Amino acid sequence: MTKLTYYPGCTLKNHARNFDVSTVSSMGSLDVEIEELPRWNCCGTVHCLSSENIINRLAPVTNLIRVKEMGSSEFMTGCAMCYNTLKRANLDVKKRADVLDTINDFIYQEETKYAGEVDVLHLLEYLRDRVTFEKLAAKVKKPLTGLKVACYYGCLLVRPKEVAFDDVENPVVMEDLIVALGGIPVPFPMKADCCGAYHTVSNPEIIADRTNKIMGSAAEEEADLVLVSCPLCAYNLDFRQVDAKQLNPDFKHLPVLYFTQLMALAFGCDESALRFDLHHIDPTPVLTGRGLMNLV
């Protein structure tokens, strides 16, 4: 059993518990034991764009210190936003010794000093490069036969280029995962477009428009569902479908799932690992129609 240090992030312990439990369960099916990082804190939510705002590097660096304290040299997260924030902060402090010295001086009485010893991985990167999709496919008990999936990457998973582990304009790692699980990835021209992000708080009309266009693009390709790796994208594309329907009466509702939920389903994990009760658009009817679940 391989052990893997895991950073869940705040949202996966709250509104995105379906992402968390399906991650732990599905990785267990791949003989990977998830070790949750102790005493982790919020990643900082977004990467600070100002190079002089050193204090905003403190939250992500503290998590890197926690990994070091575990005796690990790398850790994994599934959340695209956490990955982006942690990865970029790590690259910043590795390149700028003055910033790292300032952070270490600030926390020296309370924390272990950080010297850039830790690497940040995304779960999709780990699955592709460490597990390999060939070995993953051998663990499938319930192939996703006939399931048409639109893979949505959004902004943060493969941008900017220095944090990307796939092609920035046309990433394919999720599509390759779906093929390994026995499903059918469909063309999706808006797969790397922004969902609107935090405009969901102050400008929900912007999100309604984005959801209408993104989900409409998936519907045009006759996708059964849309796959994501970001809780904020999941919220905007799932819960904001009500607003999109008001904007466009012809809007077609589609379920939005985390990629780990389809993994858990294909690996035959217990249904408690799916947590479809947390979705606004219930994916059960679609999955039942494809013979992947029993409608109860």
C-alpha atoms as one frame of an Amber mdcrd trajectory, in Angstrom:
protein
   0.000   0.000   0.000   1.494   3.315  -1.114   1.074   6.274   1.255   0.290
   9.724  -0.083   0.162  12.951   1.907  -3.139  14.708   1.209  -4.207  18.329
   1.606  -8.028  18.490   1.427  -8.585  22.230   1.837 -11.484  24.003   3.541
 -14.297  23.423   1.075 -13.747  19.666   0.873 -14.497  19.481   4.590 -17.697
  21.457   4.129 -19.780  21.959   0.985 -17.602  19.660  -1.158 -17.518  16.648
   1.150 -18.494  14.572  -1.892 -15.091  15.474  -3.381 -13.251  14.520  -0.187
 -14.889  11.171   0.571 -14.783  10.032  -3.064 -11.077  10.936  -3.204 -10.187
   8.891  -0.128 -12.376   5.941  -1.145 -11.299   5.760  -4.789  -7.606   6.080
  -3.960  -7.991   3.199  -1.509  -9.189   1.100  -4.431  -5.909   1.946  -6.151
  -3.934   0.709  -3.124  -2.994   4.261  -2.167  -3.438   5.152   1.476  -4.372
   8.788   1.924  -2.646  10.463   4.873  -4.369  13.755   5.593  -1.969  16.546
   6.444  -2.256  17.335  10.177  -2.897  20.891  11.338  -3.455  22.138   7.811
  -4.897  25.598   7.313  -6.661  27.416   4.490  -4.493  27.599   1.379  -5.157
  31.332   1.133  -8.013  30.791  -1.373  -6.418  32.717  -4.244  -2.846  33.431
  -5.246  -1.885  37.026  -4.577  -0.874  38.724  -7.811   1.177  41.448  -6.104
   4.797  40.354  -5.758   5.213  42.692  -2.781   2.300  41.255  -0.777   4.417
  38.797   1.159   1.881  38.206   3.942  -0.415  36.414   1.478   2.285  33.777
   0.963   2.183  32.940   4.663  -0.894  30.666   4.594   0.341  28.413   1.773
   3.894  28.280   3.129   2.571  27.193   6.530   1.003  24.166   4.821   4.303
  23.401   3.100   5.939  23.437   6.523   3.348  20.942   7.788   4.336  18.582
   4.964   8.003  18.980   5.875   7.180  18.253   9.522   5.540  14.980   8.420
   8.800  13.956   6.831   7.307  14.154   3.338   8.818  15.842   0.314   5.551
  16.129  -1.637   1.823  16.223  -1.149  -1.330  16.038  -3.213  -4.514  18.063
  -3.440  -7.554  17.525  -5.651  -8.969  21.055  -5.509  -7.870  23.097  -8.517
  -7.939  26.353  -6.558  -5.883  24.955  -3.666  -3.445  23.437  -6.138  -3.033
  26.714  -7.995  -2.568  28.779  -4.839  -0.150  26.372  -3.144   1.862  25.645
  -6.295   2.332  29.283  -7.265   3.248  30.362  -3.742   5.781  27.529  -3.576
   7.328  28.562  -6.884   7.451  32.184  -5.713   9.353  31.497  -2.512  11.703
  29.047  -4.214  12.685  31.756  -6.716  12.804  34.660  -4.252  15.123  34.034
  -1.336  14.323  37.475   0.136  10.624  36.631   0.382  11.330  33.239   1.938
  13.694  34.839   4.457  11.028  37.378   5.408   8.412  34.654   5.934  10.798
  32.507   7.978  11.788  35.514  10.106   8.106  36.287  10.698   7.231  32.792
  11.902  10.545  31.690  13.420   9.308  31.491  17.031   6.331  29.297  16.150
   7.243  27.264  13.103   9.907  25.177  11.428  11.755  27.150   8.784  10.945
  26.374   5.157  13.640  26.117   2.506  11.672  24.976  -0.532  11.941  21.229
   0.111   8.339  20.332  -0.775   6.612  19.719  -4.126   2.899  20.257  -4.785
   1.022  17.699  -6.901  -2.496  17.635  -8.241  -4.370  14.354  -7.959  -4.887
  14.104 -11.722  -1.142  14.549 -12.203  -0.485  11.828  -9.630  -2.933   9.438
 -11.303  -1.413   9.966 -14.742   2.264   9.929 -13.814   2.522   7.726 -10.717
  -0.421   5.322 -10.823  -0.717   5.427 -14.652  -4.042   5.139 -16.409  -3.170
   1.636 -17.615  -2.950   0.354 -14.039  -5.977   2.404 -13.047  -8.045   0.800
 -15.820  -7.215  -2.638 -14.413  -9.001  -1.667 -11.159 -12.295  -0.815 -12.849
 -15.155  -3.059 -11.739 -18.022  -1.146 -13.286 -16.945   0.413 -16.602 -18.663
   3.689 -17.457 -19.913   2.156 -20.692 -21.861   4.596 -22.848 -21.479   7.513
 -20.424 -20.725  10.717 -22.322 -18.640  13.112 -20.252 -17.674  16.740 -20.883
 -14.454  17.472 -18.968 -14.269  21.008 -17.587 -10.894  22.368 -16.457 -11.721
  26.024 -15.880  -8.952  28.559 -15.256  -6.872  27.315 -12.381  -5.968  23.728
 -13.170  -3.678  24.487 -16.107  -2.994  28.220 -15.861  -0.584  29.948 -15.704
   1.834  27.875 -17.730   4.352  27.439 -14.905   1.857  25.458 -12.793   0.310
  23.502 -15.654   0.840  19.737 -15.834  -0.997  19.494 -19.152  -1.484  21.547
 -22.304  -2.748  25.001 -21.320  -5.198  25.448 -24.201  -6.249  21.851 -24.785
  -5.676  19.723 -21.671  -6.601  16.052 -21.990  -5.745  14.442 -18.656  -9.394
  14.171 -17.561 -10.419  12.816 -20.942  -7.712  10.162 -20.655  -9.022   9.309
 -17.196 -12.554   8.875 -18.537 -11.299   6.543 -21.259  -9.482   4.483 -18.617
 -12.743   4.270 -16.652 -14.570   3.017 -19.740 -16.496   6.206 -20.520 -16.699
   8.465 -23.553 -15.179  11.971 -23.391 -17.001  14.361 -25.694 -15.558  17.417
 -27.455 -15.979  20.476 -25.252 -14.775  23.797 -26.723 -15.374  25.729 -23.479
 -13.514  23.302 -21.227 -10.785  25.809 -20.296 -13.012  28.899 -19.996 -13.589
  30.676 -16.681 -16.828  29.891 -14.810 -16.957  33.415 -13.390 -15.361  32.448
 -10.073 -16.159  34.746  -7.140 -18.547  36.917  -9.160 -21.075  34.391  -7.856
 -21.268  36.507  -4.659 -21.621  40.039  -6.014 -22.677  39.512  -9.633 -24.708
  36.292  -9.921 -26.029  37.458 -13.275 -22.504  37.056 -14.675 -22.401  33.492
 -13.383 -25.827  32.758 -14.855 -24.539  33.847 -18.265 -21.324  31.832 -17.916
 -23.218  28.747 -16.730 -25.662  29.070 -19.596 -22.845  29.179 -22.148 -20.565
  26.534 -20.606 -23.266  24.004 -19.799 -25.008  24.819 -23.074 -21.803  23.919
 -24.908 -21.725  20.550 -23.115 -25.403  19.956 -23.925 -24.766  20.667 -27.603
 -22.204  17.857 -27.570 -24.882  15.563 -26.044 -22.900  15.086 -22.846 -24.599
  13.217 -20.010 -22.741  15.228 -17.393 -19.893  17.677 -16.792 -16.771  16.723
 -14.831 -14.853  19.199 -12.650 -11.925  19.467 -10.229 -12.837  22.739  -8.498
 -15.501  23.240  -5.798 -16.154  26.802  -6.942 -16.652  25.645 -10.527 -18.891
  22.871  -9.202 -21.016  25.381  -7.313 -21.307  27.817 -10.205 -22.078  25.183
 -12.824 -24.404  23.119 -10.615 -26.289  25.434  -8.249 -26.422  28.375 -10.653
 -28.295  26.314 -13.247 -31.505  27.705 -11.731 -30.367  31.218 -12.666 -29.242
  30.035 -16.092 -32.699  28.553 -16.704 -34.312  31.883 -15.841 -31.946  33.585
 -18.267 -32.548  31.034 -21.016 -35.820  29.044 -20.927 -34.280  26.510 -23.341
 -31.430  25.753 -20.932 -30.945  22.015 -20.392 -30.040  20.833 -16.891 -26.978
  18.581 -16.675 -25.377  17.020 -13.579 -21.944  18.234 -12.476 -19.630  15.694
 -10.805 -16.106  15.616  -9.435 -13.792  13.287 -11.325 -13.206  11.306  -8.125
 -16.913  10.492  -7.901 -16.787   8.748 -11.277 -13.653   6.947 -10.127 -15.422
   5.743  -6.980 -18.398   4.624  -9.068 -16.231   2.750 -11.587 -14.194   1.095
  -8.832 -17.341  -0.200  -7.160 -16.888   1.831  -3.975 -19.739   2.030  -1.498
 -22.403   4.553  -2.500 -21.665   6.493   0.692 -18.497   7.668  -1.082 -20.537
   9.356  -3.825 -22.623  11.764  -1.721 -24.955  12.678  -4.551 -27.231  14.209
  -1.912 -24.968  17.281  -1.983 -25.764  18.022  -5.632 -28.391  20.436  -6.884
 -28.885  18.540 -10.132 -29.168  14.875  -9.113 -26.896  12.699 -11.289 -28.670
   9.474 -10.291 -31.242   9.450 -13.143 -28.525   9.918 -15.773 -26.316   7.219
 -14.272 -29.289   4.894 -13.875 -30.168   5.442 -17.522 -26.682   4.254 -18.435
 -27.049   1.179 -16.240 -24.500   2.403 -13.710 -26.827   2.782 -10.732 -30.193
   1.560  -9.517 -32.816   4.262  -9.056 -34.365   3.921  -5.594
